[in-house]
Amino acid sequence: MRDMSPVLRAFYVYTALVHYIHPFHDGNGRISRLLCNSILQAYGFVSVLQYSDKIITFEEYLHKLEACTEAYRNIRANMTVR
């Protein structure tokens, strides 16, 4: 593996973790992408694997947080003590 190009090495690590080893119950894809991108960045390449559908802006995060907080307050207000 030392003679392998950084791009092939990153792809190998990603493929081995996701498709063959699958060491975790949850998070295999995230860890695989992290390792793959870390290898590529260590050799001066840009990150290539990401889930853009899971990336949100800070404003979107604050909006979702506000909505969850409001829902939690409504649930608490409607609870009765027995």
Legacy VTK file of the C-alpha trace (Angstrom):
# vtk DataFile Version 3.0
C-alpha trace
ASCII
DATASET POLYDATA
POINTS 82 float
0.000 0.000 0.000
2.986 2.322 0.453
3.628 2.277 -3.313
0.015 3.152 -4.059
-0.922 6.645 -5.213
-2.711 8.755 -2.563
-5.915 8.718 -4.594
-5.941 4.917 -4.859
-5.032 4.611 -1.183
-7.946 6.850 -0.178
-10.330 4.901 -2.422
-9.054 1.599 -1.008
-9.635 2.714 2.595
-13.112 4.003 1.762
-14.111 0.841 -0.120
-12.674 -1.535 2.484
-14.506 0.146 5.354
-17.856 0.647 3.658
-18.197 -2.529 1.606
-16.118 -5.185 3.349
-15.139 -4.504 6.954
-18.174 -2.450 8.061
-16.885 -2.235 11.671
-19.573 -0.059 13.220
-23.298 -0.464 13.729
-23.792 3.127 12.579
-21.525 5.726 11.011
-19.466 3.575 8.631
-20.075 5.916 5.700
-19.215 9.028 7.705
-16.001 7.510 9.086
-15.026 6.170 5.648
-15.537 9.576 4.015
-13.586 11.250 6.813
-10.616 8.887 6.416
-10.704 9.082 2.624
-10.786 12.873 2.639
-8.074 13.027 5.337
-5.728 10.950 3.189
-6.422 13.097 0.154
-5.935 16.359 2.067
-2.665 15.100 3.583
-1.315 14.830 0.034
-2.664 18.195 -1.091
-5.840 17.013 -2.816
-9.292 18.427 -2.168
-12.058 16.521 -0.395
-14.089 14.538 -2.870
-16.660 12.655 -0.826
-19.396 14.457 1.042
-23.121 14.348 1.527
-24.243 17.791 0.483
-27.856 16.934 1.270
-26.906 16.666 4.949
-25.046 19.973 5.052
-27.112 22.896 6.316
-26.277 26.528 6.888
-25.984 27.997 10.357
-29.216 29.929 9.792
-31.037 26.693 8.880
-29.635 25.068 12.015
-30.902 27.940 14.176
-34.334 27.741 12.536
-34.549 23.977 13.193
-33.336 24.484 16.770
-35.983 27.157 17.354
-38.716 24.896 15.948
-37.636 21.990 18.186
-37.464 24.240 21.226
-40.963 25.563 20.544
-42.326 22.030 20.101
-40.685 20.966 23.365
-42.228 23.926 25.198
-45.678 23.065 23.807
-45.342 19.458 24.942
-44.232 20.544 28.423
-47.088 23.051 28.685
-49.642 20.380 27.793
-48.336 17.772 30.231
-50.346 17.033 33.337
-48.887 15.879 36.605
-50.582 12.825 38.063
LINES 1 83
82 0 1 2 3 4 5 6 7 8 9 10 11 12 13 14 15 16 17 18 19 20 21 22 23 24 25 26 27 28 29 30 31 32 33 34 35 36 37 38 39 40 41 42 43 44 45 46 47 48 49 50 51 52 53 54 55 56 57 58 59 60 61 62 63 64 65 66 67 68 69 70 71 72 73 74 75 76 77 78 79 80 81
